[in-house]
Amino acid sequence: MPVFQADGLRVESDLPLARLVAGRVSMVKAEIGGNLWLTFAEVSGGESGFAVNCPQLRVGGGLYATSIQVTGGVIPERDLTCQACRPTAG
């Protein structure tokens, strides 16, 4: 399965990754100026490592991940900076 590798990525506006299908997502120290859209994304993770690896990710707008499916570990647990991140039940 493909890997979405975007370590150090700099985007001034939104990053639309809705419906992304990937084996892993890596966005270490990425900076998104607008919203990060992960709605309906599927990340399988495989047998080794983390499925979503995003320590020190900065999002200037909101992080939208309604109905995301992740199999495997997720980083960050704490070090996400986001202007409009609010957990919601889904």
C-alpha positions in Angstrom: 0.0 0.0 0.0 1.4 3.5 -0.8 2.8 5.8 1.8 1.9 9.5 2.1 5.3 11.0 3.0 5.3 14.8 3.6 7.9 15.4 6.4 8.7 19.1 6.5 5.9 20.0 4.1 4.8 23.7 4.1 1.4 24.6 2.7 -0.1 28.1 3.1 -3.7 27.1 2.5 -5.8 23.9 3.0 -4.4 20.4 2.5 -7.3 18.2 1.2 -6.5 14.5 2.0 -10.2 13.4 2.4 -10.7 9.8 1.2 -6.9 9.2 1.2 -6.1 5.5 1.2 -2.5 4.8 2.4 -0.4 2.3 4.3 1.2 5.1 6.4 1.0 8.8 6.7 4.1 10.7 7.8 4.0 14.5 8.3 6.8 15.2 10.8 7.2 19.0 11.4 4.7 19.8 8.6 3.0 23.2 8.6 -0.5 23.6 7.1 -1.6 27.2 7.0 -5.3 26.4 6.5 -7.4 23.3 7.3 -6.2 19.6 7.2 -8.9 17.4 5.8 -8.6 13.7 6.6 -12.4 12.9 6.4 -13.1 9.3 5.4 -9.3 8.6 5.1 -8.1 5.0 5.6 -4.6 4.3 6.9 -3.7 0.6 7.4 -0.3 0.9 9.1 1.0 -2.5 8.2 2.9 -4.7 10.7 5.7 -2.3 11.8 5.8 1.2 13.0 3.0 3.8 13.3 0.2 4.2 10.8 0.1 8.0 11.4 3.4 9.7 12.3 2.9 13.5 12.7 5.0 14.8 15.6 5.3 18.6 15.7 2.5 19.0 13.1 1.2 22.6 12.9 -2.3 23.3 11.5 -3.3 27.0 11.2 -7.0 26.2 10.7 -8.9 23.1 11.7 -8.1 19.4 11.6 -11.1 17.4 10.2 -10.9 13.6 10.5 -14.6 12.5 10.7 -15.0 8.8 9.9 -11.2 8.2 9.6 -10.1 4.6 9.9 -6.6 4.0 11.3 -5.1 0.5 12.0 -1.9 0.9 14.0 -0.4 3.5 16.2 -0.9 7.3 15.9 1.7 10.0 16.8 1.1 12.8 18.0 -0.4 12.0 21.2 0.2 15.5 22.5 2.4 17.7 20.3 -0.1 18.8 17.7 -0.6 22.5 17.3 -3.9 23.4 15.8 -6.0 26.6 15.9 -9.4 24.9 15.7 -9.0 21.3 16.9 -11.9 20.0 18.9 -12.5 16.3 19.4 -16.0 15.2 18.3 -17.8 12.0 18.7 -18.4 10.3 15.3 
